Each structure stands twice: as structure tokens, then as C-alpha cells.
Amino acid sequence: MRPKDAVAGLVSVSSRQTCLVQRFFEDDGFNFATLIALGSAYRGLADVGEVLSTIERIPEGDREAWVTEFGVTAERLADAGDASARGGHRTSARTAWLRASLYYDLASSMAPGTKEPDRFHSMWEHSRNLWDKAIDLWPTRVERVQIPYEDTELEGYLFHPAGDGTETLPTVILNNGSDGPVNAMWTQGGAAAVERGWRALAFDGPGQGVALHRHDMYFRHDWEAVITPVVDFLAARDDVDDDRIVLHGISQAGYWAPRAAAFEHRLAAVVADPGVTDVAASWESRLPDSMRKMLDDSDRKDFDEFMEIGMSDDPVAQAELEWRMAPYGTKSYYETYQAARAQSLDDDTIARISSPTLVTNPEGEQFWPGQSDELYEKLHCDKQMVHFTTAEGGDWHCEVAAQSLRDERVFDWIEDVLGNLD
């Protein structure tokens, strides 16, 4: 088999299932990002009209146009927020900056493979800076926190409910996925926790956000080494009920959260949205058998050679793959695929999980199909599966277009678990 034939089309790390909800683009990446943006409107991180008018200016598959147009929308809103702030209109400044922050992140994610790939970093910086400006004007108390981690710190935000003083409260740890921004954790669980009178902690773990862009910290498979320091940090606080700490994992954290829970037993509950037992499955789904055998045989030389030849005719695909490799801290295709392989849950590890666990199972899951069922079946703890369907608009990865429905079902379950501790 020729190298080019072996790697043809493998750059996508999804299983290329067809999206079952409304399509805006044929390109799966563009369509999924659009659904993320539209779903984020539920918590004020986007506006439907802004998203629709922006994507109307983007031709199918045109990454340059995507970065440019979402950058234009973000810059306009950033300027509007600045004007509102100068006029003393704090609420309008905050809401404009929040939306600008999300749009800059959407632009950043598509920058690899464009004429200016460094915009992946620069636009992320714009996004994070605007998020921080919005946090300074938050209507309820938010603490910027530094969580001791090995010989450094992890940065995060601790959200407090309205009217709170120093009352001891349940707290939800919001564990993001492989490439989501920290602001996504507000719409994917943070707001829901605070609405219920709890605290919510969003943080950047190794390979995420600040830890990646500013401190060159990378993914690790033994995620308990990340979550145990986070639990230590929360348990040491007088305003956190250390018997009611919940770990809520989104996307790739559908692996990290159960992995951490297998070794960190102070968690009152665990959410895996969706369940992930084998991270590398999404990477390897389009590899031919010959290349999977190279990984099995530890044949680094041939694997990297085949990948390099296969990518040589498609610089955009190469840039996209390298973007997905960045959180692994290596430019070697072989090392990245092996690092992804290390992120897997065997039966013995799953059997160690003792905390009550909720596994979501969206119809049409495109990255890790079938793995929610696999995780659920192998759990020995108290467990529940919650399904999301096309008819409800809750299909596809992380139910991105049905955030209200997801919050209701997931947080009803958390409330029931915490209520049973009384």
C-alpha cells in the first residue's frame, strides 16, 4: 500500500457520522462549531442573529473566511463593550464582551491551516482577555483562583451563587474537554450549578486554555493527578461542603472524569458527558489496518513517514491535525497517537469507581459512538444513563444545541444524589 493511499482522509478525528440536526454547512467542523455557538445563546455567550449573520458571510469550507468573519463580529462587539463601559453601562459591557469572547474563540479554533496560523494563539488571547473583563463585571461574586498543582498552579474561576456569604455549599468541578475554552464551562454546567445555589469551579487543566497557551502544559492520561489537587483545594475551604463535591466532565473529560474518580474517592457524584472509554478510537477510526499495526508494533519511523507523506499534499488538513496534536506536547504523529491510546479505561479501572455516576448518551454521537453504553455497562457503582434524541434536538456530541434540556436532566440527577446524602 502506498503511503498516500494509507492515510487518505484520516485527518478527521471523528467517525464522520452524519449530523442529525439542522445543517448549516456540509463541513462537519463548521457545522458543529455553528451548533456550539447557537447553543451558547442559552446562557448569553452568543446571540442567534449574530451567529446567523456571521455564517451567512462564510462560504462552505472556507477557513480564511471563517476566521475573518468571526473575528470581525468579535471585534465589533469588543468595541461595543468598551463603549458601554466608558458610558458606565456595566451590564451591557459584560454581555457584549462575553459574546465577543466566544466569537474570538471560534475564530481561533479554525486558524490552523490559514495564511496566518498564529491567530490560533492571538485570537485565543483576545478571547481570554475579554472573558476576564466580563468576569470583573459579573453580577455575582467570582474568585480568580490558583490551584496548587505539582510545582506550579492551575488557574480557575470559582463562581458563587447570588446572595452568598460564607455558607458551606455543594460545589461542582467543571472539567472541560480537549479544545473548549473555559468560558464554555459557564454554559455547560456553571450557570446551572449557581442557579441551584451551589458553587461552581471552572479551571484549565494541562493541555487546556491558559495551561496550554501560556505555560506549555500538556494532556496526561492519569487525570487523578489533576483532580485530586483540585479536590484538595476545595476541601480546604470553609465555604465548600467537602461531602458534596461533584465532578462534571464534558467531551474528552468523559474519559478524564471517570479515570479520576477511579482513584479519587471523595467525589459525591460524577458526570461523564458522554462516556469515553478509549480516546484514541476517534483518532484511529480512519486509519487503515496497516497503520494501526505500526502503532501496535511500536513502529515509530514508518508511522511518522506514512503520515508525513500523506499530509504533504494537504497543508490545511496537516495544520488541523497539528492543532489537535498541540495539547499533547509533541510534533510526532506517532507519539501523539500513542499518548491518545494511553487515555483508555480498562475493566479494572472502571471497577474502582465508587461514586454515583451519570453517563449521557446523545443520539448520533460522532466522536466516541457506543462508548457511553460501554462505560455504563462496566460500572459497578450506583449509575444512571440519560439519553438525548434527535426528536428533542439533543443529538450530537455534548448536546450542544440543547443546553437547557441537558442542564435540566443532568442537574436533576445531581440534586437527587446530593439530596440522598442528607
N, C-alpha and C positions, 0 to 999 in steps of 0.2 A: 504494500500500500504506500502511495506517495504521501509525504508529509502534508501537502496542501489538502489532499483528499481526507486525510485523517482528522484534521482539525476544522474542516469546513463547517461554519455555523456554530461552533461550540462556545463562542464568546458569551452568549447569553447564559446567565446562571439561574434561569428559571426553567420550568419544564415546558414553557410555551403553551400552556393551556389557554384556551380562548376565554377572554373576559366575558362574563355572562351579564353584566350590567351595561348600561348605555355606553357606547363607544364614541369617543371624540377624535381619536387617532387610531390608525391601523398599527402604528408603532406601539408595542406593549409598554415600553418605558414611558413614553409620552402620555399614554392613556392612564397608566397607573398614577403618575405624578399629578395629572389633572384631577383624578378622583381624590387624591390626598388633599389637594387644595380645596376642592369643593366641600369635602367632609370637614375640613378645618373651619369652615364658616360657622359651624355649630357653636364653637367657643370663641368666635371673634378673631381668629387668626387669619381669616380671609374674608372676602366679600364675593358673593356669587357673580355679580355683574363685572367686577374687576377681573376675575378669573376668565370668564367667558369672553370678554372683550380682548383680553391679552392673547388667549389661544387662537382667537379669530385671526390674529396677525401672524400666526406661525404656520408656515407650510409643513405638510406632512414630512416628518423625519428630519427637519432642518434644525440641527443643534445650534448653529450660529444664531438663527432667528429666535430660538427658544431662550438662549442666554440673553440676547439683546433685549427682547421684548419684556421678559420678566424683570430684567434689570431696569428698563425704562419705567415700568409700573412701580417697582420698588423705590426708585429714586424720587419719583413724583410724590409718593406717599411719605417718604422720609422728609422731603422738603415741607410737605403739608404739616407733618407733625412738628417740625421745627417752628413753623409759623404759628401754630396753635400754642406751642409752649411759650413763645415770645409774647403772645397775647394773654397769657395767664389761663389758657384753656387746657387744664391738665388732663381731663378725661379724653378729649379729642386728640391730644398729643399722644397719649398712651395707646389708644386704639389704632391710630394711623401707623405708629412705629411698630406695633405688633404685626400688622399686615405686611408692612414693608419688610420686616424681618423674615417672615415666611417666604415672600417672593424672592428675596435675595438668596435664600437657601435653595429654592427651586432652581434658580439660575446657576448657582454654584455647582449643583449636582450634575448638570449637563455640560459644564465647561470642559472636562477632559475630551480631547478629540477635536476641539475647536482651534481657531487660529491663535487664541490666547488661553492656553490651558491653565495658566497660573491663576486665572479668575476663580478656579476651584477654591483657592485659599483666600484671595482678596474679597470675593463676594461672601464667603463664609464669615470673614471678619466683619464686613458690613452688617450681616445678619445678626451676629452675636452682639455687636455694639448696640444695635437698635433694640434688641431684646433687653439688654441691660438698662438702656434708657427707659424702656417701658416698665421694667421691674421697679425702678426708682419712683414711679408714679402709681404703683399698684394700689388698688382700693383697700386691700387687707395687708397685714404685715407679712413681709417676705424677708428672710435672712439669707444673705450670701454666706455659705459655709465652706469650710475647708476640712475635709475628712482625712485624718491620718491614714496613710497607705504606704507600707514598706518604708522607704527612706524619703518619701515625698508626700504629697497631698492630692486628693481628688476634689475638684470644685463642684459645688452644687448649690441648690436653692431649696430652702425649707419654707413651704407655704403654710400659713396659719389661717384658721377659719375666722370669719368676722366676729368681732366682739371678744376674741380670745385674750386671756391674760396669761396666766402660768398654769392653767388647768392641765392635769395629766390626761392625755388623749391618745387614742389609737393613731398609728402613723403608717402610711403606705409608701413603700420604696418603689419608685418608678424606674424600672430598668429598661432603657431604650434598646433598639436593635443595632444592626450593623452600620447604618448610614443616616439614621434620623437625627435631626437637631434636638437639642434639649428643650426648645420651645414646643416641640411636638408632644412632649410629656404632659403639658398643660391640657391639651385637648384629648389626649389618650389616657386619661385617668386622674390627672392632678386636680382639675376642676371638680370632677365627680367626688373625689375624696373630701375636698374642702367644703363642698355643698352639704356634706353629711356631718360636718362638724369635726372632721379629723384633720390631722396634719398630713402633708404630702412632701416627700423629698425627691426632687429630680437631680440627677448628677451625671457627670461624664465619666464613664469608666475607661479603662485602657482601650485605645483604638477609636474613641468617640470624642467628638467635639473638641473642647479645649485640650484634653489629654492627647489627642492626635495632632491637631493643627499647631499647637503652641509648645507641646512638651515631648513630642515623639514617643508617646507611649502606645503600645500595641496590644491587640487581642491576645487573650490567653485562654486555654481550654479549661483550666482549673478555676472556674469563676468563683468558687467559695473563697479563694484568696482575695477577691474583691468584696464580696458581700459580707463576709464576717467582719472586716473593719467598719463597714457601713453600719451593721447592726451594733457593733461595739460603740460607735459614735452616738447612735440614737439611744441606746440603753443607758448611757451615762448621763443623759439629760433628764432633769426633773419633770419636764413637761411632756415626756413621751411615756406612754404605758408600755413597758417592755414586755408585757404578756400579750400585747395586741399590735405587733409589728407584722405587716403584710408585705410580701414581695410580689410585685406585679410586673411580669416580663412580656415585652412586646416584640414581635418579629423574631430576629435571631435570639433574643432573650427568652424565647420559648424553649431554647436549649439551656441558656445560662441560668435561668431561674431554677428549673428542676435540678440542674447539676449542683448549684449552690445549696439547694435545700437538702440534697443527699448528705451533706456534711455539716451544714449549719442548721441545728435543730431548735433554735429559739424562735423560729418563724411561726406565727399563728395561722397563716394561710399563704398559699402560693397560687398565682395565676400564670398560666402559660398560654399566650395568645399569638400564634397557635402552638400546639405541641410540636417540638422538634427533637427528634432522636438522632439525626445524622445530618449535620450541617453540610457536609461535602456532597450529599446527594444532589443538591441544586447545582453545584459546580460540575459534577461528573455526569449529569443526565444526558449531555450531548457528546460526551467523549466516546470514541469507538473503543471496542474491547481491547484492541492492541495498546491503546494509551493507558487504559486502566491497568493493564498488566504491567506496563512500565512503572506505574506507581506501586503496584504490589511487589515488584521485584527491586524496588529502590533504584531504578534506572534513571538517575537524575539527568545524565548527559543527553540521552536520547529524547527524554520527555521535553526538556527545555529546547532542544534543537527542533523537534517537531513543532512545538508551539511558536517559536520564533519565525520559522519558515511560514507557518500558517497565517501568522499575523502580518507578515511583511506586505501583503497586498491590500490590507485594510487598516489604515492608521487610526480611523475612528474607533473600530472595534478594539484595536490594541489599546488605545487610550482609555476606553471604557473599562476594559479588563484590568489595566494597571491601576485605575481609580479604585476598583473593588479590591485590589491587592494591597493598596496603601495601608489600611489598618492592620495588616499582618506584618508590616515592617520589613518586607523583602521585595526585591525586584525579580526574584527567581520564581518562575511559574511552578516548578517542582516543589519548592519549599512552601509556597502558598497553598497548593493543593494538599500537601501533607499536613500543614497546620490546620486546614479545614477538616481533614479526616480525623484529626485528634479531638475535634469537638463532636463527640458522639456519646450517647448514653447506652451502656450495656445493661443487661438484665440485673446484674448485681448492684450497679449504681442506682438504678431506678428503685430497687427493693429497699434501699436505705432511706428513701424519702418517707418521713413520718408525718409531716404537716398536711392538713387537709388541702387538696389540690383541685383547682378548676382548670379544665382544658377546653379551649374554644375550638370549634371545627367549622370554619366557613366553607360553604359550597364553592367549588371552583378554586380552592387554594392552589396558587400557581407555583410557589417556590418549594414547598415541602408536602406535596399531596400524600395523604394516607398516614402521615406521621402523627397526627393528633390521635387517630384511632390506635396506633401502635403504642404510644405513650400511655394512653388511658388504660388499655388492656393490661399493661405490665405493672401499673401502680398497685401497691398493696395497702396504701393509706386510705383514709376517707377521701372519696373522689367524686367529681361530677363532670359531665360533659355538657357543653351548651352548644347547640347548632345554630348556624345563621344561614339563611337560604336566599336564593335569587328572588323569590317572590316577595321577601321582606326588604330587598335592596341591601342585604347584609353579606352578599357573597364577595369573594376575592379576599386576598391576603389582609388580615387585620381589620376586616370590615370597615375599610377606610371611608366608605360613603354612607355609613350608618352608625355614626359615633354615638348618637343619643341612645339608640337601641342597645348598642354594646355596653354603654355605661349602665343602663338600667339592669340588664341581665347579670353582668359581672359584679356590680356593686350590691345588688340584692343578695347575691350569694355571699359576698364578703360580710355584709351586715348579719346574715343568718349565722355564719361561722363565729363571728365575734360575739353575737348575742348568746350563743351556746356556751360561751366561756363564763358567763355570769353565774 
